[in-house]
Amino acid sequence: MNIHDPAAELRANVALPFDQARAMPVSVYTSPDFMALEQEHVFAKSWLCAGRADALKDPGDYLTMEIAGDPVLILRDREGALRAMSNTCRHRMSTLLEGRGNVRVITCPYHAWTYSLDGSLRGAPAMDMNKGFCKADHGLPAIRCVDWQGWIMVTLNPDLPDPAEQLAEVDDLVGYLDMSRYVETFREDHLWDTNWKILAENFMESYHLPMCHGGTIGGAVDLRKMTCPEGKAAFNYHHILKDDSIALSIAHKDNTTLEGEDRYRTWLMAIYPSLLITLTPGYFWYLCLAPGAEPGKVKIVYGGGLHPDFAADPEAEAHFATLKGLLDHVNDEDRGCTERVWNGMQGRLAVPGSLSHLERPNYEFARWIAAQMP
């Protein structure tokens, strides 16, 4: 094995059975070469989440993202359908739109070429003297985009099965909650000083809760009562039962469809590579992750909202304001913990340690990443 090859180090790491497993090698997090492999073989070839579909309610509502360096534009067209397309002008290759907003047409800020909401070129000033120019040949390339359970899923990969097929086992587990009906109430963009995999792994395991979240939710956690079931091919998960100490954590009092423990169950799902969802009978929150400009940066979409029963409740706004304050505090604690992990990895003496039985999802995540490498 070439010890300077992070992919080879990772393959050797995950070749061990789980009861002998160790954390992923440092190079897998810190190497720019490995980050380039991830962009090409993980992010450019997977279904990625751009957030919730109800963030784009009206025709012309749009948001932007990057997939492995490709600028991508996602919008609601005039017929109400979701579309994704290249966010690069077909003239001199300027990016077209930034952030989020609403437009009637897409106008390039460089030379004012304009595109309709279906991506077709609508206008190109002063191009009439170019005899070889044809507007029909200069539409924005389409990118695969689907609404899966209320999530906007996009991919550059033309060969991937649709999420409804690839993630059918998610529906088997949590379909009774019908994620598609949940209503988003906030969405924020963050940039943290850590690697995207460190943050993903942090979400996947609850082993860190008593210490990292000692100031918020950690005091209610009993590690001896935690279990982590074996994950699935495209995601891992675990679940916990909550009491009514947070009003929105359990089913609404008027909900007659949920029974028994399903009224109290919270699901934590990590959908590979980078959609992380906490789903309760009353609310949800999520993270969509992407590598930043260097291994020690992660771009985050952080959002959440309410089950429709609570969205219609006159007290929901007050309840959610309290919950959002807690979620923000928990998020700040996670930022501190994951940025310290990144800082610790920079030392010469940093080596991966043995995993707890509560970190099975981390092991499965590492195996999934290794399987994507060439």
N, C-alpha and C positions, 0 to 999 in steps of 0.2 A: 504494500500500500504506500502510495506517495503521501506523506504526512502534510505536504503543502497543498493537497487537493481537498478542499472542503467537502465536495460531493462524495469523494471516496471515504473521508473520515465519517461522514454521516451514514453512509451505507454500512460501514463496519459497526457504527454505534447501534443502529437499529437491528442488526443481525442477531443481537442477543435477545433471549426471551425476556418477557416483561419482568419476571421476578429478579432479573439481574440488570435491569435497565438503568441507564444513567442519562442525565440531561444531555441535550444536544451539544456537540463540540463548539467551542468559542468561535472558531473560524466561520461557522455557519451563520452566525449573527454579524460578525465584524468584517468579513471579507467583501470588498467591492466586486471581486470576480464572482462570488456566489450570489451576490445581489443581482448581477447581470443575468445569471442563469435563472434566477427566480422570475425576473421580469419576462424572459423569453419563454420559459417552460411552465411557469405557474400562472402568472397574471395574464399573459397574452393568450393562454389556452384554456382558461377556466371561466365559469359564470361568476361575475362580480356584481355586487349590489350597489346601486346608486342611491338607495334610500327608499322611501315609501311612495307608492304611486299616487296617493292623495296629496302629495306635495305639488303635483302638477294637475290642478283641477280644471283649468280653463284652457281653451285653444290659445296657443302662443306661450303658455307657461313653459319655462325651460330651466334646465340646470346643466352644468358642465362638469366634466371629470377628465382624468387621464387614465388610460390603460397602457401600461408598459411604454410610456412616452408618447402615445398617440392621443392627441386632443379629441375628446368625444363630446357631442352635443346631444342631449336627450330632451324631447319636447312632446307636448300634446298638440296634435295637428288639428285642422279645422273640422275633421270628422270625429274628433274625440279619441283617436287612437294614439297610443304611445309610439314614438319613433326615436331611433338613435341613428346618428350619422356622424361623419367626420366633421370636426370643428375647424377645418383648415380650408381656406378659400382655394378654389380651383384656378385662380389667376397667378398670384405671386406668393401664395401659401402663407398668408397671414392667418393667425387665429381669428375667429369670427366673433364669438361671444365669450363673456367671462361671468363667472359666478352664477347667480340665479336671477330670473326676472320674467318679463312678458314682452313679446314682440309680435307685430303683425307680419313682418317679413324679416328675414335675416340679412343684415347689411354689413358688408366687409368694411371695417374702419380704415382701410388703406386706400382702395380705389373705388369704393362704393358699388362693387358688384352686389347684386341682391338675389336672394334665394327665397322661394316659397317655403311654407312649412313642411312640404313633402320633400324638400331638398333639391327640387328642380331649379335651374338657373332662370331667374325672372328678368333680370336686366344687367347689362354690361356697358357702361357708358363708353362712347368713342371707340367701339370695336367694329363699326360698320365698314371700315376700310380694309379690315383683315379678311381676305377672301376665303381663307381656310377655316374661319371661325364659325362654329355652329353651337348655339345655346344648348341644344339637346344633348350635346356631348360633354357638357360641363356641370352636370349635377353633382351634388355631394354624395360620396359613396355611403351606402346604407350599412348599418351595423346591426347585428342581431339584438333584439330587445324584446322582452316579454314581461308581462305582469304575472308574477307567481305569488299567489296568496297575499297580494297587496304590496309585494316587494318589486321594485324595478330591477330586473336582472339583465345584464348586458354581457356580450362576449365578442371577441374578435375571431373566435374559433368557429368555422362553418360546420364542423363535424360533430360537435357536442350534442348529445341528446338534450331535449328540452328539460328545464328544471322539474316540470311535472313528472317526468320519467325518472330523471337522475335522483330526485329528492322525494320520491314517493314514500319512502319510509319515514320522512318527517311528518307527512300527513297521517301515517298510521299511528304515530305517537300523539300528535297534538291537533289533529284535524277536528276534534270535538270542540276546540276553542275557536276555530275559524278565524285565523289571523287576518284574512282579507277584509274583515269588517272593522278591525281596530282603527281608531282615528288618531292620526299624528297631531300632536299639539306643540312640539318644538323640534328644531333641527339646528345644529351648530357645527361649525368646522373648527378643528383644533390641529395643532402641530406640536408633537411632544418630542423630547430628546431621548428616544429609545428606539430599538429595532421593532418592526411590526410584529415579529414572531414572539418577542418577549411579552408584548401586550396581549396577543392572541392566547398565549399559554396562560397568562395571568387570569384571563376570563375562564379558561377551561377547567381550572381546578379551584376547589374551595379550601384547600389546605392552608392557604395564606390568610383566610378570613380572620381568625382570632387575633393575629398579630397586626397585619397590615390595616385592618379595619377595626382596631380596638376602640377607636373613638366614635364609631357609628354602629355597625351591624355585627361586629365580631363577638360581642359579649354573649349573644344568643346562640352561638355555634358550639356544638359538641362534636369534636372530630371522631370520637368513637362511634357515633351514630351515622356517620357519612358512608355512603357507598358510591362507587363510580362504575356503572355498568359498561360492558364492552361496547364500543362504538360501532358505527356502520361505515360502509365504504366511503361515503361522501361527507360524513359529519360525525361528531361525537356529542354526547349529551349527559346531563345528570339532572335530578330533580329533588326538590325539598318540599316539605309541608310547612306552611306558615300559619301563624295565628292572626287575630284581627288587630294586632297592635298598629299596623298600617292599614288605614281604612280601605285602600284600594287593592290590597294584596289578595283578597278573597272575593268570591262571587258576590255580585250585588244582591241585596236582600230580596229584590223582586225577581231574580233569576230563578226560573223553575226548571231549566233544562240540565243544569249541573247538579250532580248528586254525590254524596259521600265525600271521599278525600279529594275528588276532582274539584270541589269547591275551594280547596285550600292549597292545591298543588302549584308550585312554581317550577317552570322548566328553564334550563339553561342549555342553549344549543349553539355549537360552534360549527357553522357550515363552511367547509373548506373552499377557498383558502382563508376568507377574511370577513365573513358576516357572522357577527356574534349577537345573539338574541336572548334576552330575558323576557319570558312570557308568563304572565299570571292571569287569573280570571278577571282581574280588574284593570291592569295596565300592562304596558310593555316598554322596554327601552332597548336600544341596540347601538352597536358600533360597526361601521364599515371601515376597514383598514386598507391602506396602500403604502408602499415604501415611499419615503421622501427622497430628497436629492442625494442622500448618502445613507449608508447603513444605519447610522445613529439618529435618523429622523423617521417619524411615522406620521402620515396624514390620516386624520380621523374625521369621519362623519358621526356625530353623536346625536341621537334623536330618541323620541319616545312619544307615548300618548296613552289613550284610554280605550278600554272595551266600550262598545256602543251603549251598553246599559248605563255605564257611568258617564259617558259623554252626554247623555240626555238628562242626567240627574242635576237638579238645580244647585246642589252643593259640590258638584264635581270640580269646579274651578278652584274653590278653596282647598279641597282635598289634594288636588294635583299640585297646587303651589307648595304645599307642605312636602309632598313627595319629591317634587323637583329639587327643593332645597337639600333633601337627603341624598338624592342621586348625585347632585353636583358635589356634595361633600365626599361621598364614596368615590366618585371619579377622581377627585383631587388626591385622595389617599392612594388610589391605584397609580396615579401619575408619579407620586413620590416613590412608591415601591419599584415601579418598572424602570424609572430613570436611574435609581440606585443600582439595579441589576446591570443596566448598560454601563454605568460608571465602573462597577466592580469588574466587569469583563475586560477592561482595558489594562489591568495589571498583569505582569508576567507570571504571577503565581495562580492565576485564575484557571481552574480545571472543573469540568462537569462532575457533579456529585450524583450519588445514587438517588433514584426516584422512590417516593412513597407509594403505597398502594392507592393513595388518593390522587395520584398524578397519572393514572392510566391514560386519560385523554391526551396528555402531553406526549406520551410514548406513541400513541396512535397518530397524532399530528405529525410527529417526526417521521414516522414510517410513510405517511402519505406524501410528505414533501420529498423524501428520498425516492419514492416511486415515480415522481415527475421528472427527476433529473435524467439527462442523457447518459 
